[in-house]
Amino acid sequence: QAEEELREACARQALQLEEMGRRERLLRAELGRAKEQLWSFKTQVMRVCSPAAAGVAGKAVTEQQVIEKVRQLSDENQHSHEREKCLQEELSSRISKEKEVSANVEVFKKSLQELQ
């Protein structure tokens, strides 16, 4: 009976090892796909960030250059959003002033008509 239990335990262990092997193969495949996607993304970023440097005379763009360019673009994007926000506030202020002036003009017109 002990021998049978040992065989069953070994069989369970073998199944667990097979499952672990299957999972490892899946993870390795996913890792490979992730590396390919990362490489593709990096290449695209390099082309967008530095099209002249990406293929000129074998000049390789380093990952650090790409990172710096992405940071620069991110900073520029943030500044653009801040500028847009300021312009929106300025526009809102001008619209409010315009409405106020229009209302004052209407009051003035009405007063002028009453005087005539």
LINFENWO-V978301 format. One record per residue. N is the residue number from 0. RES is the residue in one letter. BURIAL is + if it has 16 or more other C-alpha atoms within 10 Angstrom, else -. Layout:
# LINFENWO-V978301
N&RES&BURIAL, N&RES&BURIAL
This chain:
# LINFENWO-V978301
0&Q&-, 1&A&-, 2&E&-, 3&E&-, 4&E&-, 5&L&-, 6&R&-, 7&E&-, 8&A&-, 9&C&-, 10&A&-, 11&R&-, 12&Q&-, 13&A&-, 14&L&-, 15&Q&-, 16&L&-, 17&E&-, 18&E&-, 19&M&-, 20&G&-, 21&R&-, 22&R&-, 23&E&-, 24&R&-, 25&L&-, 26&L&-, 27&R&-, 28&A&-, 29&E&-, 30&L&-, 31&G&-, 32&R&-, 33&A&-, 34&K&-, 35&E&-, 36&Q&-, 37&L&-, 38&W&-, 39&S&-, 40&F&-, 41&K&-, 42&T&-, 43&Q&-, 44&V&+, 45&M&+, 46&R&+, 47&V&-, 48&C&+, 49&S&-, 50&P&-, 51&A&-, 52&A&-, 53&A&+, 54&G&-, 55&V&-, 56&A&-, 57&G&-, 58&K&-, 59&A&-, 60&V&+, 61&T&-, 62&E&-, 63&Q&-, 64&Q&-, 65&V&+, 66&I&-, 67&E&-, 68&K&+, 69&V&+, 70&R&-, 71&Q&-, 72&L&-, 73&S&-, 74&D&-, 75&E&-, 76&N&-, 77&Q&-, 78&H&-, 79&S&-, 80&H&-, 81&E&-, 82&R&-, 83&E&-, 84&K&-, 85&C&-, 86&L&-, 87&Q&-, 88&E&-, 89&E&-, 90&L&-, 91&S&-, 92&S&-, 93&R&-, 94&I&-, 95&S&-, 96&K&-, 97&E&-, 98&K&-, 99&E&-, 100&V&-, 101&S&-, 102&A&-, 103&N&-, 104&V&-, 105&E&-, 106&V&-, 107&F&-, 108&K&-, 109&K&-, 110&S&-, 111&L&-, 112&Q&-, 113&E&-, 114&L&-, 115&Q&-
